[in-house]
Amino acid sequence: KAGVTQTPRYLIKTRGQQVTLSCSPISGHRSVSWYQQTPGQGLQFLFEYFSETQRNKGNFPGRFSGRQFSNSRSEMNVSTLELGDSALYLCASRSTGAETQYFGPGTRLLVL
Amino acid sequence: AQSVTQLDSHVSVSEGTPVLLRCNYSSSYSPSLFWYVQHPNKGLQLLLKYTSAATLVKGINGFEAEFKKSETSFHLTKPSAHMSDAAEYFCVVSDRDSNTGKLIFGQGTTLQVKP
């Protein structure tokens, strides 16, 4: 099976812009989670989607949003980018009822 | 609330010597615990997981971890380090309070392997 894929892999934006990141889960996995990784804060949970519904959200401002499509692919959007949003954004998928999550390679976002 | 604490931010070993990466957890429930590895500029790869079966868990690439409830620990070990083991390692607990897929990560341990 193909693993979790994320696009794009690298992105450079300027403050105030918005960005959309995409994640395709492992085939058959209906749950997708997003995490932000920064040197200062480590890995932090953003949100989880299952069957197109957000099931849980981490402690992030409303500028961070996401959605999931009927084919389980997910996107996350960050509006009004700030310098502090520079990070590696990781997507993970899991099969229904399982706790083990499988991660994609991440999208590295740089905000200038 | 559940949490994990990785006791060392940086560990340095010589190639061929044993590796020990320490992790303590806090959980109100019987936890599900994981170790993930991240090589530079890569995503996270699952090394092994504990889900209340055998307390000694074997993972990939010769790594193993032992769940010790009395010590609330889940330390990762490998008998003989290889240069390719140099990476960042994360101890992770599944957040059963949220009843979703949320994972709680430790701060990570950077493993340096010297030739």
Interface residues (C-beta under 8 A of the other chain):
Chain A: V4 S31 S33 Y35 G42 L43 Q44 F45 E48 F50 R55 N56 G58 L90 A92 R94 E99 T100 Q101 Y102 F103 G104 P105 G106 R108
Chain B: S32 F34 Y36 N41 K42 G43 L44 Q45 L46 K49 T51 F90 S94 D95 S98 T100 G101 K102 L103 I104 F105 G106 Q107 G108
